[in-house]
Amino acid sequence: MKVAILTSKNQWFIPYARELARNLKCPLYFSHTELMESYEIVFILSYHSIIPKEFLDKNKHNLVIHASPLPKGKGWSPMFWQVLEGKNEIVFSLFEADSSVDSGDIYLQDTLQLSGYELYEELRELQAKMCQKMCLDFLKKYPKLESKKQVGDESFYQKRTKDSSELDIKKSIEEQFNLLRIVSNEEFPAFFYKDGRKFIIKIYDFSGGGVN
């Protein structure tokens, strides 16, 4: 069975993609244009470029993992939006990629349980481990898995930007704790404005329960 992994260059998931590729003894690609041959299964994980239909048609299965109970929560950064909403149960869906956004048939779903205190780095670690686990689960059950169509009303999350990390100085830390959980201290830290001046806040867990 020919398996490959596809992820984007210069982004957070690369170490986990390399680890998964080593475990599966399969090639890792950073652009769909690099895949010159056909594969039975291509895991497309944290990949941020549009993939043309002619590429998808080359492979038997092109599998994507999305951190929402599709068709709800399509779009950008679904896990972080749900953390912001106060959810501690995040459903991940492994589905077949197609020409529409996050609309393919679903093969597997699994639920990540959160404590409600994880910060950005730990959330990323948990997200990556769930993606690895679902890829391995799919391969263990393949080809006996049956897919199912997405049913129900769909919803979409918008793309988060650095401006999404802005705090409201009129609100309490308690009210904005979930926003503080999903900021990156280095890439897009929390910030606020006062009297026309911009202030940056960084958050760490010193209780012994977090990764920092």
C-alpha positions as CSV (number, residue, x, y, z in Angstrom):
1,M,0.0,0.0,0.0
2,K,1.6,3.3,-1.1
3,V,1.1,6.1,1.4
4,A,2.3,9.6,1.4
5,I,2.0,12.7,3.7
6,L,1.5,16.2,2.4
7,T,1.9,19.3,4.6
8,S,2.9,23.0,4.1
9,K,6.4,24.4,4.4
10,N,7.5,26.6,7.4
11,Q,4.7,25.9,9.8
12,W,4.0,24.4,13.1
13,F,2.9,20.9,12.0
14,I,6.2,19.9,10.3
15,P,7.8,18.1,13.2
16,Y,4.7,16.0,13.7
17,A,4.5,15.3,10.0
18,R,8.1,14.1,10.0
19,E,7.4,11.9,13.0
20,L,4.3,10.3,11.3
21,A,6.3,9.8,8.1
22,R,9.0,7.9,10.0
23,N,6.4,5.7,11.8
24,L,4.7,4.9,8.5
25,K,8.0,4.7,6.5
26,C,6.5,6.8,3.8
27,P,7.5,10.0,2.0
28,L,6.7,13.5,3.2
29,Y,6.0,16.2,0.7
30,F,5.7,20.0,1.1
31,S,3.8,20.8,-2.1
32,H,1.3,18.8,-4.1
33,T,3.4,19.6,-7.2
34,E,6.2,17.4,-5.8
35,L,4.0,14.3,-6.0
36,M,4.9,12.9,-9.4
37,E,3.3,9.5,-8.9
38,S,0.0,8.1,-7.7
39,Y,-0.6,6.9,-4.2
40,E,-3.3,4.8,-2.7
41,I,-3.6,7.1,0.3
42,V,-2.3,10.7,0.7
43,F,-2.8,12.3,4.2
44,I,-3.1,16.0,3.6
45,L,-2.4,17.5,7.0
46,S,-2.2,21.2,7.8
47,Y,-1.8,22.1,4.1
48,H,-2.7,25.6,3.1
49,S,-2.6,25.6,-0.7
50,I,-5.5,25.0,-3.1
51,I,-5.2,21.5,-4.6
52,P,-6.4,21.1,-8.1
53,K,-8.8,18.3,-9.0
54,E,-6.3,16.7,-11.4
55,F,-4.0,16.1,-8.5
56,L,-6.8,14.6,-6.3
57,D,-7.8,12.3,-9.2
58,K,-4.3,10.8,-9.3
59,N,-4.7,9.1,-5.9
60,K,-7.3,6.7,-4.6
61,H,-7.8,8.5,-1.3
62,N,-6.9,12.1,-0.4
63,L,-7.6,12.4,3.3
64,V,-7.9,15.6,5.4
65,I,-8.4,16.0,9.1
66,H,-10.5,18.9,10.4
67,A,-11.1,19.8,14.0
68,S,-14.9,20.1,14.0
69,P,-18.0,17.9,13.7
70,L,-18.5,18.6,10.0
71,P,-20.5,20.1,8.4
72,K,-20.4,22.4,11.3
73,G,-17.2,24.5,11.8
74,K,-15.8,24.5,8.3
75,G,-13.1,27.0,7.4
76,W,-10.2,28.4,9.4
77,S,-8.8,27.4,12.9
78,P,-11.9,25.5,14.0
79,M,-10.3,24.1,17.2
80,F,-9.2,27.6,18.4
81,W,-12.6,29.1,17.6
82,Q,-14.2,26.4,19.7
83,V,-11.8,26.9,22.6
84,L,-12.7,30.6,22.4
85,E,-16.4,29.6,22.6
86,G,-15.6,27.7,25.8
87,K,-15.9,24.1,24.4
88,N,-13.8,21.3,26.1
89,E,-14.9,18.6,23.7
90,I,-13.4,19.0,20.2
91,V,-14.6,16.6,17.5
92,F,-12.1,15.8,14.8
93,S,-13.3,14.5,11.4
94,L,-11.2,12.6,8.9
95,F,-12.7,12.9,5.5
96,E,-12.1,12.6,1.7
97,A,-10.9,15.8,0.1
98,D,-12.9,17.1,-2.8
99,S,-13.3,20.3,-4.8
100,S,-15.5,21.9,-2.2
101,V,-14.3,23.3,1.1
102,D,-14.4,20.7,3.9
103,S,-17.3,18.9,2.2
104,G,-16.1,15.4,1.5
105,D,-17.4,12.1,2.9
106,I,-16.4,11.3,6.5
107,Y,-14.5,8.1,7.4
108,L,-13.7,8.7,11.1
109,Q,-14.5,11.0,13.9
110,D,-12.8,11.2,17.3
111,T,-13.2,13.5,20.3
112,L,-10.4,15.4,22.0
113,Q,-11.2,16.1,25.7
114,L,-9.7,19.4,27.1
115,S,-9.4,20.5,30.7
116,G,-10.1,24.1,29.9
117,Y,-6.7,25.3,31.0
118,E,-4.4,24.3,28.1
119,L,-2.5,27.1,26.4
120,Y,-1.5,27.5,22.8
121,E,1.5,25.2,22.7
122,E,-0.3,22.4,24.5
123,L,-3.3,22.8,22.3
124,R,-1.1,22.5,19.2
125,E,0.5,19.4,20.7
126,L,-2.8,17.8,21.4
127,Q,-4.1,18.7,18.0
128,A,-1.1,17.1,16.3
129,K,-1.3,13.9,18.4
130,M,-4.9,13.6,17.5
131,C,-4.1,13.9,13.8
132,Q,-1.4,11.3,14.0
133,K,-3.7,8.9,15.9
134,M,-6.5,9.3,13.4
135,C,-4.2,8.6,10.5
136,L,-3.0,5.4,12.2
137,D,-6.5,4.4,13.1
138,F,-7.6,4.8,9.5
139,L,-4.7,2.6,8.2
140,K,-5.5,-0.1,10.8
141,K,-9.2,-0.3,9.7
142,Y,-8.6,0.2,6.0
143,P,-10.1,-0.9,3.6
144,K,-13.0,-2.0,5.8
145,L,-14.1,1.5,6.7
146,E,-17.3,2.9,5.3
147,S,-17.7,6.6,4.6
148,K,-20.7,8.7,5.3
149,K,-22.1,11.8,3.7
150,Q,-22.0,15.0,5.7
151,V,-25.5,15.8,7.0
152,G,-27.0,18.8,8.8
153,D,-26.6,22.6,8.6
154,E,-23.1,23.8,7.8
155,S,-21.3,26.7,9.4
156,F,-18.0,28.5,8.7
157,Y,-15.2,30.0,10.8
158,Q,-13.3,33.0,9.6
159,K,-9.6,33.2,9.3
160,R,-7.9,34.4,12.5
161,T,-5.3,37.2,12.2
162,K,-2.8,38.9,14.6
163,D,-5.6,41.4,15.3
164,S,-7.7,38.5,16.6
165,S,-5.4,38.6,19.7
166,E,-6.6,42.0,20.9
167,L,-7.9,42.2,24.5
168,D,-10.6,44.5,25.7
169,I,-9.3,46.4,28.7
170,K,-12.8,47.0,29.9
171,K,-13.3,43.2,30.4
172,S,-11.9,41.0,33.1
173,I,-9.2,38.4,32.6
174,E,-11.8,35.8,33.5
175,E,-14.0,36.9,30.7
176,Q,-11.1,36.8,28.2
177,F,-9.2,33.7,29.5
178,N,-10.1,31.5,26.6
179,L,-8.8,34.2,24.2
180,L,-5.5,34.2,26.2
181,R,-5.4,30.4,25.8
182,I,-5.2,30.6,22.0
183,V,-2.7,33.3,21.5
184,S,0.9,32.6,20.6
185,N,3.4,34.5,22.8
186,E,5.8,34.7,19.9
187,E,3.8,34.7,16.7
188,F,0.6,36.6,17.7
189,P,0.7,37.6,21.3
190,A,-2.2,39.1,23.2
191,F,-2.2,42.9,23.2
192,F,-4.4,45.9,24.1
193,Y,-4.4,49.6,23.5
194,K,-4.5,52.3,26.2
195,D,-4.4,56.0,25.4
196,G,-3.1,55.3,21.9
197,R,-0.3,53.1,23.1
198,K,0.0,49.4,22.3
199,F,0.8,46.9,25.1
200,I,1.7,43.2,24.7
201,I,0.8,40.5,27.2
202,K,2.3,37.0,27.3
203,I,0.8,34.1,29.2
204,Y,2.5,31.1,30.9
205,D,1.2,28.3,33.1
206,F,3.3,28.1,36.3
207,S,1.1,25.6,38.1
208,G,3.0,22.6,36.8
209,G,0.0,21.5,34.7
210,G,1.1,23.1,31.4
211,V,3.9,22.7,29.0
212,N,5.7,25.8,30.0
